[in-house]
Amino acid sequence: MRLSLWIAAIEGVLVVIHVIPHLAMYTLAVVAIVFWATVARRYTSPLARQLTWIFAASQALAVLVPVVLFIAKWTAITAIVVLAVVALVFLFIERDRV
């Protein structure tokens, strides 16, 4: 589990800083998960099953990094806009009182 988290974090950072293209990461994640679900679960070797699970899990987790970053960015932008609107409302209300 730890290894797949580290791989996902490193790959996610590489995607965010545009070293790895988003489309390549999404394609690799789909391939890894489909491979694990269709072929790798039937391996008789525990090591092979573990390695393919780590590969699939790390790719699935790596997809979450840019998605979470996108959501966080838009949440921050929305919060700033709401605060700006609230500040303008208070400023205009105070202007009428003076």
Backbone as a printed PyTorch tensor [residue, N CA C, xyz], in Angstrom:
tensor([[[  0.8270,  -1.1870,   0.0000],
         [  0.0000,   0.0000,   0.0000],
         [  0.8710,   1.2500,   0.0000]],

        [[  1.8920,   1.2550,   0.8400],
         [  2.7810,   2.4170,   0.9160],
         [  3.4920,   2.6750,  -0.4020]],

        [[  3.9490,   1.6100,  -1.0270],
         [  4.6500,   1.7410,  -2.2950],
         [  3.7300,   2.3190,  -3.3670]],

        [[  2.5000,   1.8500,  -3.4300],
         [  1.5760,   2.3790,  -4.4360],
         [  1.2430,   3.8410,  -4.1600]],

        [[  1.1640,   4.2430,  -2.8950],
         [  0.9230,   5.6510,  -2.5610],
         [  2.0960,   6.5340,  -2.9960]],

        [[  3.3140,   6.0660,  -2.7610],
         [  4.4860,   6.8440,  -3.1790],
         [  4.5710,   6.9680,  -4.7000]],

        [[  4.3250,   5.8780,  -5.3770],
         [  4.3480,   5.9150,  -6.8450],
         [  3.2830,   6.8770,  -7.3570]],

        [[  2.0950,   6.8090,  -6.7870],
         [  1.0050,   7.6900,  -7.2060],
         [  1.3420,   9.1570,  -6.9290]],

        [[  1.9250,   9.4280,  -5.7670],
         [  2.2800,  10.8060,  -5.4320],
         [  3.3280,  11.3620,  -6.3910]],

        [[  4.3410,  10.5730,  -6.6700],
         [  5.4000,  11.0250,  -7.5820],
         [  4.8430,  11.2200,  -8.9900]],

        [[  4.0650,  10.2560,  -9.4540],
         [  3.4840,  10.3850, -10.7910],
         [  2.5010,  11.5490, -10.8560]],

        [[  1.7320,  11.7430,  -9.8040],
         [  0.7960,  12.8720,  -9.7660],
         [  1.5080,  14.2110,  -9.8390]],

        [[  2.6030,  14.3370,  -9.1150],
         [  3.3830,  15.5830,  -9.1720],
         [  3.9580,  15.7840, -10.5670]],

        [[  4.4460,  14.7190, -11.1850],
         [  4.9910,  14.8310, -12.5430],
         [  3.9150,  15.2490, -13.5460]],

        [[  2.6930,  14.8180, -13.3330],
         [  1.5980,  15.2450, -14.2130],
         [  1.2530,  16.7000, -13.9570]],

        [[  1.2200,  17.0980, -12.6930],
         [  0.8650,  18.4740, -12.3520],
         [  1.8930,  19.4640, -12.8880]],

        [[  3.1740,  19.1000, -12.8720],
         [  4.1970,  20.0160, -13.3860],
         [  4.4650,  19.7960, -14.8700]],

        [[  3.5910,  19.0390, -15.5170],
         [  3.5860,  18.8440, -16.9700],
         [  4.8040,  18.0920, -17.5130]],

        [[  5.3540,  17.1840, -16.7440],
         [  6.4080,  16.3100, -17.2400],
         [  5.7730,  15.1160, -17.9510]],

        [[  4.6690,  14.6330, -17.4020],
         [  3.9110,  13.5350, -18.0040],
         [  2.5760,  14.1140, -18.4730]],

        [[  2.1860,  13.8550, -19.7100],
         [  0.8900,  14.3790, -20.1850],
         [ -0.2950,  13.7150, -19.4680]],

        [[ -1.3540,  14.4880, -19.2730],
         [ -2.5530,  13.9670, -18.6140],
         [ -3.1040,  12.7540, -19.3510]],

        [[ -3.1810,  12.8440, -20.6550],
         [ -3.7660,  11.7570, -21.4380],
         [ -2.9730,  10.4620, -21.2740]],

        [[ -1.6580,  10.5630, -21.2120],
         [ -0.8260,   9.3710, -21.0170],
         [ -1.1090,   8.7340, -19.6600]],

        [[ -1.2770,   9.5630, -18.6310],
         [ -1.5560,   9.0290, -17.3040],
         [ -2.9210,   8.3600, -17.2640]],

        [[ -3.9360,   8.9850, -17.8640],
         [ -5.2710,   8.3870, -17.8750],
         [ -5.2740,   7.0730, -18.6520]],

        [[ -4.5770,   7.0500, -19.7950],
         [ -4.5020,   5.8320, -20.6060],
         [ -3.8060,   4.7150, -19.8360]],

        [[ -2.6990,   5.0370, -19.1900],
         [ -1.9710,   4.0390, -18.4150],
         [ -2.8150,   3.5150, -17.2560]],

        [[ -3.5940,   4.3890, -16.6350],
         [ -4.4600,   3.9540, -15.5360],
         [ -5.5270,   2.9860, -16.0350]],

        [[ -6.1290,   3.2900, -17.1620],
         [ -7.1470,   2.3930, -17.7160],
         [ -6.5310,   1.0400, -18.0670]],

        [[ -5.3830,   1.0680, -18.7190],
         [ -4.7070,  -0.1780, -19.0900],
         [ -4.3550,  -0.9840, -17.8440]],

        [[ -3.8190,  -0.3330, -16.8300],
         [ -3.4120,  -1.0400, -15.6120],
         [ -4.5990,  -1.6750, -14.9050]],

        [[ -5.6900,  -0.9460, -14.7970],
         [ -6.8520,  -1.4770, -14.0820],
         [ -7.5110,  -2.6010, -14.8750]],

        [[ -7.6360,  -2.4230, -16.1720],
         [ -8.2290,  -3.4820, -17.0010],
         [ -7.3440,  -4.7230, -16.9760]],

        [[ -6.0280,  -4.5350, -17.0700],
         [ -5.1040,  -5.6750, -17.0160],
         [ -5.2310,  -6.4140, -15.6890]],

        [[ -5.2720,  -5.6520, -14.5960],
         [ -5.3820,  -6.2930, -13.2820],
         [ -6.7140,  -7.0390, -13.1540]],

        [[ -7.8010,  -6.4090, -13.6090],
         [ -9.1240,  -7.0090, -13.4400],
         [ -9.3300,  -8.2370, -14.3200]],

        [[ -8.7130,  -8.2580, -15.4990],
         [ -8.9820,  -9.3620, -16.4230],
         [ -7.9410, -10.4670, -16.3770]],

        [[ -6.6810, -10.1130, -16.1800],
         [ -5.6110, -11.1080, -16.3010],
         [ -4.8980, -11.3620, -14.9770]],

        [[ -4.4650, -10.3150, -14.3370],
         [ -3.5250, -10.4570, -13.2190],
         [ -4.1220, -11.1220, -11.9830]],

        [[ -5.4120, -11.0060, -11.7830],
         [ -6.0130, -11.6260, -10.5910],
         [ -5.9620, -13.1400, -10.6450]],

        [[ -5.7610, -13.6920, -11.8200],
         [ -5.7070, -15.1540, -11.9640],
         [ -4.2850, -15.7050, -11.9140]],

        [[ -3.2890, -14.8540, -11.7110],
         [ -1.9090, -15.3430, -11.6200],
         [ -1.7810, -16.2780, -10.4250]],

        [[ -0.9620, -17.2940, -10.5820],
         [ -0.7460, -18.2160,  -9.4690],
         [  0.3700, -17.7300,  -8.5510]],

        [[  1.2300, -16.8850,  -9.0590],
         [  2.3320, -16.3610,  -8.2600],
         [  1.8480, -15.1920,  -7.3900]],

        [[  2.0280, -15.3240,  -6.0740],
         [  1.6270, -14.2200,  -5.1950],
         [  2.4140, -12.9370,  -5.4890]],

        [[  3.6860, -13.0760,  -5.8500],
         [  4.4970, -11.9020,  -6.1560],
         [  3.9610, -11.1770,  -7.3860]],

        [[  3.6100, -11.9250,  -8.4110],
         [  3.0590, -11.3160,  -9.6260],
         [  1.7310, -10.6260,  -9.3300]],

        [[  0.8920, -11.2580,  -8.5100],
         [ -0.3800, -10.6280,  -8.1400],
         [ -0.1500,  -9.3480,  -7.3550]],

        [[  0.8170,  -9.3630,  -6.4320],
         [  1.1260,  -8.1730,  -5.6440],
         [  1.6470,  -7.0380,  -6.5280]],

        [[  2.5610,  -7.3690,  -7.4440],
         [  3.1340,  -6.3420,  -8.3130],
         [  2.0890,  -5.7260,  -9.2320]],

        [[  1.2170,  -6.5490,  -9.7670],
         [  0.1770,  -5.9970, -10.6370],
         [ -0.8430,  -5.1870,  -9.8410]],

        [[ -1.1110,  -5.5950,  -8.5990],
         [ -2.0010,  -4.8140,  -7.7590],
         [ -1.3890,  -3.4540,  -7.4480]],

        [[ -0.1020,  -3.4410,  -7.1210],
         [  0.5920,  -2.1750,  -6.8480],
         [  0.5420,  -1.2770,  -8.0740]],

        [[  0.7750,  -1.8540,  -9.2490],
         [  0.7310,  -1.0900, -10.4990],
         [ -0.6570,  -0.4930, -10.7210]],

        [[ -1.7020,  -1.3000, -10.5930],
         [ -3.0620,  -0.8160, -10.8220],
         [ -3.4840,   0.2070,  -9.7720]],

        [[ -3.1760,  -0.0660,  -8.5120],
         [ -3.5640,   0.8560,  -7.4420],
         [ -2.8340,   2.1850,  -7.5700]],

        [[ -1.5580,   2.1500,  -7.8940],
         [ -0.8120,   3.4100,  -8.0190],
         [ -1.3220,   4.2450,  -9.1890]],

        [[ -1.7140,   3.5930, -10.2730],
         [ -2.2480,   4.3380, -11.4120],
         [ -3.6210,   4.9310, -11.0920]],

        [[ -4.4460,   4.1640, -10.3940],
         [ -5.7650,   4.6790, -10.0100],
         [ -5.6320,   5.8540,  -9.0400]],

        [[ -4.6960,   5.7620,  -8.1200],
         [ -4.4710,   6.8640,  -7.1840],
         [ -3.8480,   8.0790,  -7.8660]],

        [[ -2.9880,   7.8460,  -8.8350],
         [ -2.3360,   8.9570,  -9.5410],
         [ -3.3460,   9.7930, -10.3080]],

        [[ -4.4030,   9.1700, -10.7780],
         [ -5.4510,   9.9160, -11.4840],
         [ -6.1290,  10.9020, -10.5370]],

        [[ -6.1810,  10.5660,  -9.2610],
         [ -6.8500,  11.4330,  -8.2950],
         [ -6.0910,  12.7260,  -8.0270]],

        [[ -4.7820,  12.7420,  -8.2040],
         [ -3.9850,  13.9300,  -7.8710],
         [ -4.4230,  15.1400,  -8.6900]],

        [[ -4.4470,  15.0810, -10.0330],
         [ -4.8930,  16.2580, -10.7690],
         [ -6.3700,  16.5830, -10.5490]],

        [[ -7.1830,  15.5590, -10.2940],
         [ -8.6040,  15.8020, -10.0430],
         [ -8.7870,  16.5640,  -8.7360]],

        [[ -8.1030,  16.1310,  -7.6960],
         [ -8.1840,  16.8160,  -6.4010],
         [ -7.6100,  18.2250,  -6.5120]],

        [[ -6.5230,  18.3990,  -7.2400],
         [ -5.9480,  19.7250,  -7.4400],
         [ -6.9370,  20.6370,  -8.1620]],

        [[ -7.6070,  20.1230,  -9.1870],
         [ -8.5970,  20.9040,  -9.9300],
         [ -9.7410,  21.3360,  -9.0120]],

        [[-10.2420,  20.4020,  -8.2040],
         [-11.3380,  20.7200,  -7.2820],
         [-10.8890,  21.7410,  -6.2440]],

        [[ -9.6820,  21.5730,  -5.7040],
         [ -9.1730,  22.5110,  -4.7000],
         [ -8.9840,  23.9040,  -5.3010]],

        [[ -8.4860,  23.9510,  -6.5190],
         [ -8.2690,  25.2440,  -7.1750],
         [ -9.5950,  25.9780,  -7.3680]],

        [[-10.6100,  25.2840,  -7.8650],
         [-11.8900,  25.9280,  -8.0980],
         [-12.6210,  26.2460,  -6.7950]],

        [[-12.3910,  25.4690,  -5.7600],
         [-12.9560,  25.7930,  -4.4520],
         [-12.3370,  27.0730,  -3.9190]],

        [[-11.0270,  27.2200,  -4.0680],
         [-10.3480,  28.4360,  -3.6170],
         [-10.8110,  29.6560,  -4.4250]],

        [[-10.9290,  29.4990,  -5.7230],
         [-11.3860,  30.6080,  -6.5650],
         [-12.8110,  31.0050,  -6.1800]],

        [[-13.6730,  30.0330,  -5.9620],
         [-15.0540,  30.3180,  -5.5660],
         [-15.0880,  31.0330,  -4.2220]],

        [[-14.2840,  30.5900,  -3.2720],
         [-14.2420,  31.2340,  -1.9570],
         [-13.7700,  32.6850,  -2.0690]],

        [[-12.7730,  32.9390,  -2.9040],
         [-12.2730,  34.2950,  -3.0800],
         [-13.3400,  35.1830,  -3.7220]],

        [[-14.0400,  34.6690,  -4.7120],
         [-15.1060,  35.4440,  -5.3680],
         [-16.2330,  35.7470,  -4.3830]],

        [[-16.6350,  34.7620,  -3.6000],
         [-17.6960,  34.9770,  -2.6110],
         [-17.2620,  36.0260,  -1.5960]],

        [[-16.0310,  35.9370,  -1.1080],
         [-15.5370,  36.9370,  -0.1600],
         [-15.4860,  38.3310,  -0.7750]],

        [[-15.0980,  38.4240,  -2.0410],
         [-15.0560,  39.7150,  -2.7160],
         [-16.4590,  40.3030,  -2.8540]],

        [[-17.4270,  39.4700,  -3.2000],
         [-18.8080,  39.9450,  -3.3340],
         [-19.3420,  40.3970,  -1.9810]],

        [[-19.1020,  39.6140,  -0.9440],
         [-19.5430,  39.9910,   0.4030],
         [-18.8780,  41.3000,   0.8320]],

        [[-17.5960,  41.4460,   0.5430],
         [-16.8990,  42.6870,   0.8990],
         [-17.4910,  43.8780,   0.1540]],

        [[-17.8030,  43.7080,  -1.1190],
         [-18.4210,  44.7980,  -1.8810],
         [-19.7960,  45.1590,  -1.3360]],

        [[-20.5790,  44.1620,  -0.9720],
         [-21.8990,  44.4310,  -0.3900],
         [-21.7490,  45.2300,   0.8890]],

        [[-20.8460,  44.8250,   1.7760],
         [-20.6430,  45.5680,   3.0170],
         [-20.1410,  46.9810,   2.7410]],

        [[-19.2350,  47.1160,   1.7800],
         [-18.7190,  48.4520,   1.4570],
         [-19.8220,  49.3650,   0.9330]],

        [[-20.6750,  48.8610,   0.0700],
         [-21.7480,  49.6930,  -0.4730],
         [-22.8240,  49.9820,   0.5670]],

        [[-23.0910,  49.0590,   1.4830],
         [-24.0390,  49.3190,   2.5620],
         [-23.4950,  50.3940,   3.4910]],

        [[-22.2150,  50.3060,   3.8220],
         [-21.5880,  51.3060,   4.6910],
         [-21.5350,  52.6710,   4.0150]],

        [[-21.3760,  52.7080,   2.7210],
         [-21.3070,  53.9800,   1.9870],
         [-22.6270,  54.7180,   2.1080]],

        [[-23.7490,  53.9970,   2.0520],
         [-25.0560,  54.6230,   2.1540],
         [-25.3410,  55.1460,   3.5650]],

        [[-24.7160,  54.5620,   4.5650],
         [-24.9280,  55.0040,   5.9590],
         [-24.1730,  56.2770,   6.2750]],

        [[-23.1040,  56.5280,   5.5700],
         [-22.2630,  57.6950,   5.8890],
         [-22.7830,  58.9190,   5.2690]]])
